[in-house]
Amino acid sequence: MALFLVDFLRLSRFMKAVFVALVVPIAIAANVARLAMTAGIAAVGGPAAAESFLHELSGLVVFVAGVLAMLACGKGLEWAARARS
């Protein structure tokens, strides 16, 4: 997804590489958040709750948060590149 998004950013090649490198920690943080949410659901509602609709919902929420974080990162890099020039 990041490789698709990077084509739409108005950045130099170096800044595009920075964006792709920044996406890795975003993906790791999103997956850690999903694991924490699933563990919290399991702690409160038991294993059955963790395997229910709530598991799919937590995945969707984390995916949307990750995409929004990527978009914010890309726009922030565009802003920083414009400020430098």
C-alpha positions in Angstrom: 0.0 0.0 0.0 2.8 2.4 0.8 4.5 1.7 -2.5 1.2 2.6 -4.2 0.8 5.8 -2.1 4.4 7.0 -2.6 3.6 7.5 -6.4 1.1 10.2 -5.5 3.4 12.2 -3.2 5.2 15.2 -4.6 8.5 14.4 -3.1 12.1 13.9 -4.3 13.4 10.3 -4.6 15.2 10.6 -1.3 12.1 11.8 0.5 10.1 9.0 -1.1 12.7 6.5 0.3 12.3 8.2 3.7 8.5 7.7 3.5 8.8 4.0 2.7 11.3 3.6 5.6 8.9 5.4 7.9 6.1 3.0 7.0 7.8 0.0 8.6 7.5 1.4 12.2 3.9 2.5 11.4 3.1 -1.1 10.4 4.8 -2.6 13.4 3.0 -0.2 15.8 -0.4 -0.9 14.1 0.2 -4.7 14.6 1.2 -4.2 18.2 -1.9 -2.2 18.8 -4.1 -4.9 17.2 -2.4 -7.6 19.4 -3.0 -5.5 22.5 -6.7 -4.9 21.5 -7.2 -8.6 20.9 -5.5 -9.5 24.2 -7.7 -6.9 26.0 -10.8 -8.3 24.4 -9.8 -11.9 25.4 -9.0 -10.7 29.0 -12.5 -9.1 29.4 -14.7 -11.4 27.3 -12.7 -14.6 27.2 -11.2 -16.5 24.2 -14.6 -16.7 22.4 -14.9 -12.9 22.4 -11.4 -12.6 21.0 -12.3 -14.9 18.1 -15.6 -13.2 17.4 -16.7 -10.1 15.4 -14.6 -8.0 17.7 -11.4 -9.5 16.3 -12.4 -8.5 12.8 -13.5 -5.1 14.0 -10.2 -4.5 15.8 -8.4 -5.4 12.5 -10.4 -2.9 10.6 -9.9 -0.2 13.1 -6.1 -0.7 13.1 -6.0 -0.9 9.3 -7.8 2.5 9.0 -5.5 4.0 11.7 -2.5 2.7 9.9 -3.6 4.2 6.6 -4.4 7.5 8.2 -0.9 7.5 9.8 0.7 6.8 6.4 -1.3 9.7 4.9 -0.3 12.0 7.7 3.3 11.0 7.3 3.3 11.6 3.6 1.6 15.0 3.9 4.1 15.9 6.7 7.0 15.0 4.4 5.5 17.1 1.6 5.1 20.0 4.0 8.7 19.6 5.2 10.0 19.5 1.6 8.1 22.7 0.7 9.4 24.4 3.8 13.0 23.6 2.9 12.7 25.0 -0.6 
